[in-house]
Amino acid sequence: MAASPTHDLIVIGAGPAGATAARVAAGLGARVALIDKAAFPREKLCGGALTTRASRYLAASHGPLPTGLLHPCKAVRFTDGPRLLAEERGALPLTLTMRRALDAHLWRGALASGAEDWTGRRIAALDPASGIVRLEDGAWLQGAAVIGADGVHSMVARALLGDAAPLRRVGFALEAEVDGPPGEVMELDLTAVPYGYGWDFPKAHGRTLGLGGVQALSGDMMGRFRAWLAARGVDPAGVRIKGHHLPFGQMRTRIGEGRVVLAGDAAGLVDPVTGEGIAWAVLSGQRAAQAALAALAQGQPDRTHALYGAAMRDVLGEVRRAGRIARLAHHPFWQPRVLAAIAGSGHLRRRYLQLLAGEMDHADIGLSRMVRLMLRLTLGRGAGGLG
């Protein structure tokens, strides 16, 4: 093997986290290899909602998105199965996109910044101690630092930590694209599946419909999804149904070691209350790249994880707090009370949208407000505790 690394940084996975890491590092002059088993553009299961927070982070690392990638959302409808709970209109902190197009745009931007394109090539093995990556076609690379942004089934995490994601405890989602005229109303079905939800998102070409929940608690997801589609006037036999695990409610306890770190879905960075993951993917990719380059500048690549862990402390705390809130909101005792509060409180709905947008953090709610909210819901007094 080479006496010195072939690259300053190897990024494995070219979705939003990996493409951001590659673009940031290459833009700062690092020699970066961007690897992905898929050739881009490629399909990705995702509702495609872009929040204010996600748009802000994307703009900071990639510049403003082309308007052709975005579709406006003019209303959010909250439902309990077929029952309409409430609808919010006006200035909403959401736009919609197709992940195939968004991810291809971010990938092209990383390459334009100087990252080397190693997509469409599978990895055979990774040695975390040396940063050596062997590809199935016989090629090999060595990175002074490595970022694993390769999703919920992350091979980097397995090589580094010796464990796979506990799939029975993480999320599983099914999704279908339905052609039609452009829409403008987003629907969130809050009881479509236990410990999860359903989405019906408007797109320029029609709709994206999906269900996501914790696999161990959701039973026959395919049967549920087919019935859910049929209830919305969609023939399940007439659409292509995609399925994939999501790191929904199962953040990893370790997000790296030494010169190797995990970002985005590979680190389990999805908000279990809102289901939002693009914002944390982009931010974690940026911070992972910055940590790696800072460690290399110090001549200590093994400090990458220490620097990255410190930079990500706020995000990790947010995801943990969201997990506690999600477990309460989906609990059989609390869920009907939460649904009643959503139906009756525009204040609570706006707070939810602020959380989704990143205009409000779970930390802003705080323990005392949560206790007041639970007390008010128990007494049937609405949701003033989030005021």
N, C-alpha and C positions, 0 to 999 in steps of 0.2 A: 504493500500500500504506500501511498504518498507520504513523504516525511512531513508535509504540512497540508492543511486542508485545501481542497480544491475550491471551496466557497467560504465566504464569511458566514453565510446563513443559508440553510436549507429549510424551505417551507413546504410542508406536506399537507396538501389540501388547498384547492384554489377557489373555494367559496368566498363569501364576504370577509371572514376572518383571515384566511390565508392570502387572498388577493390584497387586502389592506396591509398585512405585514410585509408582503413582498414589495408593494409599491412604496411604502414608507422607507424601508431599508435601502432599496435600490435608489430611491430618490436622494438618499443621503450619501450615495457613493459606494455602498457595499456591493459585493459580488453575491448575487442571490440566485438560487435555483428554486423554481416553483414547480412542484411535482403534484400530479393528480392522476388517479387511475382513469378518469374520464377525459375525453376530448371535448373541448368547449366549442360551441354552446352545448349544454346538456340539461336534462330535465332535473328538477328539484322539487320535492313535495314541500309546499309552503303556501299558506294563504296569500302571502304577498302584501301584507299591510305594512306600510312605512309610517312610523310615528314621527313626531317632531324630533324626538331624541335621535332616532336612527338617521333621519335626514340631516341633522346637525353634524353627527359624527361622520357620515359619508362625505358631506361637503368639506369637512376639515381635512380629510385624508385624500379625497379623490376629486374635489371640486364639485360644483353644482351638477346635478344629474340632468341629462337631456330631457326636455319636456315630453318627448315621445315615449319615454319609459314610464311615465306617470299617468294615472287616471284618478280624477277627483272623486272623493266620497262626500256626499251632501247630507247624508242622514245615517244614524246608527239605530237599528231596531233591536231591542232586547226582547227575547221570547222565552217562553217556558213550553217547549214543544210547539204545538199549533197556537198556543195562547199568547197574544201580544201583551207584554208587560208594559212597555213604554217605548217612546221614540224620541231621539234627540236630533234636532236640526240646527242649522246655523253654521258658524265658523268652527269646523271640526279639525282636530289636529292629526288628520290621517289622509294619506293618499295610497293608492293601490298600484302594484306593479306585478309583472310576470317575472318570476325568479330566473327563468331561462335567459331572458333578455338582460336583466339586471346583472346577473353573475357574469355573463359574457362581457358586458361593458366593463366591469371591475377587473376582470382578467386581462382584457386588452389594455387597460390603463396601467396595470402592473408591468406588462411587457414593454409598453411605451416608455416607462420610467427606467427600464434597463434590466428587469428581471429576466433570467433565461427560462425559456418555455420547455418544461419537461412533462407537459400534460399528455394524457393518453398513454401513459406508461405505468405499469403496476410495480409496486415494491415487493421484493422477495423477503428482505430482512433489514432490520435496523439495529445497530449496536449503539445504545445510548452513551456508553462510556467514551467512545471514540468519535461519535457523530458520523460513522460510516453508514451509508445507505446503499444497499445492493438492489438493483432492479431485476425483474424477471428476464429481461432480454440480455443479461450479462453485464451491463454497464454498472458502474459504481461511482458514487460521489462521497465527499467527506466535508461536513460543515463544522466550522468552529462552534457554531450553535445551531440548534434545530428547533423549529416550531411545528408542533402537531396541530393542524387545523382540519383534521380528516374525519370529523363527524362523530356521531354517537357510537359507531363501531370502531373507533380509533385504534388502528394498529400501533400507532405511536404510544398510546396509553398502555396497551398490552405489553409492548416491548419494555417500556419504562417502569411500569408499576406492577406488571405481572398479573393484572386482572382485567377482565372484560366488564363492560357496563352490566349491572344486574337487570337484565332485560325484562324480567317479570315486574320490576318495580319502576321502570321508566315508562315513558309514554309510548303509545303506538297510535298512528294516525292513518286514515284512509281519505283519499281525495279524488275528485273528478273535475275535469273542465267541461263546461257545457256551453256550446256555441250559441250566440244570439246577439241581439242589439246591445249597445252599451247601456250599463245600468248606473245607478247613483246611490243606492241604498245598501248599506252593509247590515247583515243580520248576525247576531250572536245568540244562538240557542243555548241557554245556560243549563238545561237539563237533558241535553241530547244523549249524554253518556255519563255514567257515574264518575265522579272525580275528573271531569273534563267538560267539554262543550262542543258545539257544532258551529260551523261558520258558512255563510253564504255571502261571498264577497263579489261586488260588481267589478267587471273589467271592461276594457275597450272592446273585447271580442265576445263578451257574454258574462259568465259567472264561474267562480271557483267555489266548489262546495266540499266540505270536509268535516270529519269527526276526529277528535283527539281525546284520549283518556289514558289512565294508567292501566296497562295491559292486564295485570292480575285482577283488576276489579271490574273490568268492562265486559266480560263474557264474550259472546259471539259478535265481535266487532263488525265482521262482514255482513252478517244478518242484520244488525242494527243499521248499518250504513245503507244497505239496499232499501230497507223500509223507510229510512229517513229521506232518501232521495225520492222514492215513490210518493211520499207525503207532500213533496214539493213539486210534483208534476214532472219529475225526471224519470225516464225509464232506465233502471240500472243496467239492463242488457244493451242499451244503446250508447253507453259511455265507457271510456277506459278508466278503470279504477286503479289508482296507485296506492301503495302502502309502504310505510317506513317507520322505524322507531325514532323517537324524539327524546332528547334529554329533559323531559318534562317532569320536574319534581325530584330529580336525583342529581344534584351537583356533586362532583367528585370532591373527596376530602383533601386530595393533593392535586395540584395543577402543574406539577413539574418536579424536576430534580436535576441539580447540576446545570449542564449546558442545554437541557431539553425542557421545553415548556409546552403546555396545552392551551389552546385558545378556542373560543366559540363553542360549538356543540361538543367538541371533544372534551372540553372542561365542564360541560353540563350547564352552560350559562344561558338558560332560558327562564324567564320569569313565569313561575307556575300560576300566578294569578291572572295575568293578561295573555300568557302564551307568547310574548314578544321575545325574539332572540336575535334579530338582525342588529339592533343597536349594540348589544353586549358583544356580539361577534366582531363588529367593526372596531369597537373600542379596545377589546382584548387583543386583536391583531395589531393595532397601532402600538399599544403598550408593550406587547411581547417583542416587537421589532426594536423599540426604543431601549428596552432592557437588555436585549442581546447586544446591540451596538455599544451601549454603555459598558457592559461587561468586557467586550472585546477591546474597547478603548483603554480599559484598565489593565489589559493583558491577562484577564482572569475570566475566561468564558464560563467556567463552572459557577460563577456568581450570577449567571443569567436568571436562574430561578429565584434567588434571594431578592434581586432587584424587581423582578416581575411580580412576585408575591406581595411585596410591599406596595407596589403601584396598584394592584388589584384588590387591596383590602376593602375599599369602599364598595366595589361591585359585588364581591363575595358576601359581604354583609347584607346588601340589598336582596340578593337571591335567597339567602337564608331567611330573612324576615318575610319575604314573599311566600316562602314555603309554609311558614307557620300560619300566615293569614289564609292561604289556600286550603290548608287542612281544616281550619275552622269553617270557612265558607261552604265547603262541600260536606261537612259533617251532617248526618241525617237530622240531627236536632236543629242545627242552625240554618241549613239550606232553605227550608220554606220561609223562615223569618227573613233571611237575606233577600229572597225573591220578592217578598211582600214589600220590603223596604225599597228595593229598586223600582217596583211598580209605583210606589207612592211618593218617592223622594227624588225630585229633579236634582237636588243638592248631591245626593249619593251618586247619581249617574254622572254628574259632571266631575265629581271627585275620581270616579273610575276612569273617565276619559283623560283626566289630568295624569293619573298614574300611568295609563297606557302611553300617553304622549311623552312622559318624562318631565312634565312640568311640575310634578309632585313625586316625591320618593316615598317608599314604604317607611323609611326612617322618619318622615314628616308626620306620619300617623302616630307613632309612639305607643308605648304600652298603656299609658293612662287613657288615651283616646280610644284604644281598642277595648279596654275594660268598660268605659262609658257606653261605647257602641253596643257591646254585647248585652249590657244591662238594659239599654233602651229597647233593643230588639226583643229581649225576653219579656219585657213589660208591654210590648206592642206599641211603643212610642216613636217609631220611626228611626231615622239614622242621623239625628242631630249630633251624635258624638264625634263625627268627622269634621265638624265645623271649624 
